[in-house]
Amino acid sequence: MEENNKVKNEKSFAGLIFDVVSIIATAVIAVGICFTFLVRTIQVSGDSMFPTLKDKEQIVLKSVYNKPVNGDIVVTAQPNESPFIEDVLVKRVIATEGQTIKFERNADGKTYSVFVDDKKLDEPYINEPVEKLLNYWMPVTVPEGYVYVMGDNRNFSSDSRDNRIGMIREEYIMGKVVYKAAPFGPVK
């Protein structure tokens, strides 16, 4: 009888170990699938999105992503022609296909306001008004399948105003930024 209990306890212990290992393996696989197909993390490189995102902050992308809309912060891996521009860019969508974007000089004579379809954008998220138009020729209408992006730190951002980057093809958008991973919180 005592030997049967010992065998039974050994089987119970082995079953418990198997259950724990199975649960851990399932959790690891689920997290792997989630981070492969649903969300990704990436580190911000540079200050082009300051003050919204800072250099070296970890961000979380939603990889399953429909059409971009104005105001979305996206990560793109569109190839570009310049070795001085990062391969992966984090920028804010300013205009989408069919919309016309232009810049108009402000009363101070040195800064510009951004207009989309003749409506001035309300941009509480920017670091400072636009001073540098780069290679921009205005007004321009965003073609089908493209978006026009800009960094929130407008005067220190290589973005769609720069002809080395230009407008971003939607197919190169890796995802929409939804959270800061460290410090944790939503991104607006």
N, C-alpha and C positions, 0 to 999 in steps of 0.2 A: 504494500500500500504506500509506504514511504517512498519507494523507488518510483512508483507511478506519479506521485505528486512532484517529485524532483524532475521527471521527464516532462510532465505537464507544465511546470514552471519554466523549464528551459525553452519549451515550445512557445509559451506566452511571452517570454523575454525576447526570443528571436522574432516573433510576430510584431512585438512592439518596436524593435529596431527596424524591421522591414517597413512598418507603417511610417515611422519618423523619416527614414531615408526616402520613401516614396513621396511624402508630403514636401520635403525639401527639394527633391528633384523636380516635382511638378511646379513648385513656386519659382525655381530658377528658370525653367523652360517658359513659364508664363511671363515672367519679367523680360526674358530675352525676346520673346515674340512681341511683347508690348513695345519695347525699345527699338525693335527692328522695323515694325510696321505702323505703329500708332504715334509714338512720341520719340523725340531725340533730344539729347542735350548737346550744347555747343558752347564754346567760350567766346565772348565778345573780344575782338581784337581791334583796339584803337578807340578814339574818342568821337567818332562821327555821329554816334547816337546819344551823346551827352546832352542833357541831364537824364534822359529816360533810362539809358543803359550806360554803364561805365566800363572802361577797359578791364578785361580779365574777369568780368562777371559771368557766371554760368547761367544760361537761359535754357528754357524748355520749349521745344517746338512741337506743334501738333502737325504730324506728318500727313494725316488724312485730311486733306484741305480742298475745299471747293474753289470757286472763283474768288480771287482777291477783291477786296473792296477798299475804298479810300479810307485811310487811317490805319489799316493793318500794318503791323511790323512783320516783315518777312525776311527769310534767309534765302539767298539765291547763290547758286553755283554756276552762273552763266560765264562761259569762257570770255576773256577779254584779251585785248592785244598788248596790254602794258605789263611789263614785269614788275612795275612799282605798285600795282593795285592788287590787293588780296584776291585770291580765288573765290573765297566765300565772303559775301557781303551781307550785312544786317542793315536794312533800310526800311523807311516808312513809305507805303504806297500813297502817292499824292493824286494820281489820276489813272483811270483804267481805260480800256479800249473805247474809242469814240469820243472821249472827252478832250477838250482843248485846254491847254495850260499856257499861261503867260505870266510875266512879271511886270509890275508897274512901279515906277520910282515913287517913293514916299516924299512927303513935304520936306523932309530934312535934306533931300538931294543926294544922299549917299546910300540909303537902304531901299530895298524893294519889298513889295507885298506880293504874295502868290495868289493867282486867280485861276480857278478851274471853272470852265464854262461861264466866264464873266462874273463869277461870284468870288469875292475875296474870302480866302480861307481863314477861319478862326483857329489859330495854332498856339494854344497855351503851353504846348509841350516843347516848343523850340527854345534853344539856348539864347539866340539873339536873331534879329531880322537878317535877311539875306543882304550881303554886301557884294558878293562875288557871283557873277552869272556864269563864269567859266566859258565854255564854248557854246553856250545856249543861243539859239536863234529863235525868236518868238514871233507870233504864237505858233504852237505846234499841236497837232491832233494826234493822240495816241492811236496807233494802228491796231487792228484786230489781233488778239493773242498776245498783246504786250501790256506792260504797266510802266508808269513813270514813277521813279522812286527818288527820295531825298533823305539825307541824314538829318536828325533833329539839331545837330550842331552845324548849321548850314554853311558857315564860313570855313569849316575844317572837315568837309565831307566830299569825297569823290563819289558822285552819284549820276543820275541821268542827265545832269547839266554838263557832264564831262563826256566828250565824244569818244573817249577810250572805253567808256562803259555804255553810255546811251540808255535807251529804254530796255527793259528786261522782258525777255520772252517768258510767258507764264509757265512753260514746260520746265524751266530751270529753277522755279521756286521750290525749295525743299520743304517749306512749311511755314506756318504762322507762329510767331512767338506768342506764347500764352502766359508764361511764368518766368520769374527770376528764380533760379535754383538756390542761389546764395547771394544775398539774403533772400529768403523765400517770399514770394508775393506776386500778385498779378501785374502784368505789364499793360500800360495804357498808352 
